Amino acid sequence: MNEVFKALSDQTRRRILELLQERDLSAGEIADNFAMSKPSISHHLNILKNADLVLSDKQGQNIYYSLNTTAFQDLTKWVFDFKERMNGNEGQ
């Protein structure tokens, strides 16, 4: 879970995730949305991959990225469980 929070802590990575909500994109298509070098975008994508937030699929010379919805379901479950535990401790 630490890798997930590290990945989500950066504004660029959050923006990449927002772009991938719309559709799967190649690394080049993602890079076109930012005023930074392609190696920098690649670094951000690697962090997202290491956190299992995105999946990659090589198609010819391009790598396409998509959201890993399972990881987001796990994160959502953790947040709801955390909130539930907090609410359970309010009366103590």
Secondary structure as the mmCIF struct_conf table of DSSP 4:
data_model
#
loop_
_struct_conf.conf_type_id
_struct_conf.id
_struct_conf.beg_label_comp_id
_struct_conf.beg_label_asym_id
_struct_conf.beg_label_seq_id
_struct_conf.end_label_comp_id
_struct_conf.end_label_asym_id
_struct_conf.end_label_seq_id
HELX_RH_AL_P HELX_RH_AL_P1 ASN A 2 LEU A 8
TURN_TY1_P TURN_TY1_P1 SER A 9 SER A 9
BEND BEND1 ASP A 10 ASP A 10
HELX_RH_AL_P HELX_RH_AL_P2 GLN A 11 GLU A 22
STRN STRN1 LEU A 25 SER A 26
HELX_RH_AL_P HELX_RH_AL_P3 ALA A 27 ALA A 31
TURN_TY1_P TURN_TY1_P2 ASP A 32 ASN A 33
BEND BEND2 PHE A 34 MET A 36
HELX_RH_AL_P HELX_RH_AL_P4 LYS A 38 ASN A 50
TURN_TY1_P TURN_TY1_P3 ALA A 51 ASP A 52
BEND BEND3 LEU A 53 LEU A 53
STRN STRN2 VAL A 54 GLN A 59
TURN_TY1_P TURN_TY1_P4 GLY A 60 GLN A 61
STRN STRN3 ASN A 62 LEU A 67
HELX_RH_AL_P HELX_RH_AL_P5 THR A 69 ASN A 89
TURN_TY1_P TURN_TY1_P5 GLU A 90 GLY A 91
#
